[in-house]
Amino acid sequence: MKKIIFAMVLAFAAVTANAQKFALIDMEYILKNIPAYERADEQLNQVAKKWQAEVDAFNTEAATMYKNYQNEVVFLSQEQKQARQQEINEKEKQAAELKRKYFGPEGELFKKRTSLMTPIQEEIYNAVKDICDLRGYSLVLDRASDTGIIFASPRIDISDEVLSKLGYSN
């Protein structure tokens, strides 16, 4: 009797497991085929370069001030030394503050990335969701992320279908 119940439970589990459908997407591939993403990425790179140049200018100025201070330190009074050190420290603080403002966890670059990328990500998510609802997929994995997928059949990759749903042909 126990063997029959065990066999029935095992059979039910096998049927349930087989009833679930899975699919894969390659998010890197999808994003590379969306022109809006490429434009947004280029815009972010340009802004980041501009802001990095501003931070570098402050750092260079602080380094120059320090080098000049080192060359003149023997000729300066104690008050002049302290004043120069304070100026150098203030310039270094300004550079650090500017770097935090632009590149910190809640900085301008993060905000700009969010504003540019969120609509694209939502559009992709909605296309994947629509395909899942239509085809009955229980789970969609991203093969581009580091999930440890060693092998997956190309038959379950729906990346081209997602691009098609978004209106892009590959």
Secondary structure as GFF3:
##gff-version 3
##sequence-region A 1 170
A	DSSP	alpha_helix	2	19	.	.	.	ID=ss1
A	DSSP	beta_strand	21	25	.	.	.	ID=ss2
A	DSSP	alpha_helix	27	32	.	.	.	ID=ss3
A	DSSP	alpha_helix	35	72	.	.	.	ID=ss4
A	DSSP	three_ten_helix	73	75	.	.	.	ID=ss5
A	DSSP	alpha_helix	78	103	.	.	.	ID=ss6
A	DSSP	alpha_helix	108	135	.	.	.	ID=ss7
A	DSSP	beta_strand	137	142	.	.	.	ID=ss8
A	DSSP	three_ten_helix	154	156	.	.	.	ID=ss9
A	DSSP	alpha_helix	159	166	.	.	.	ID=ss10
###
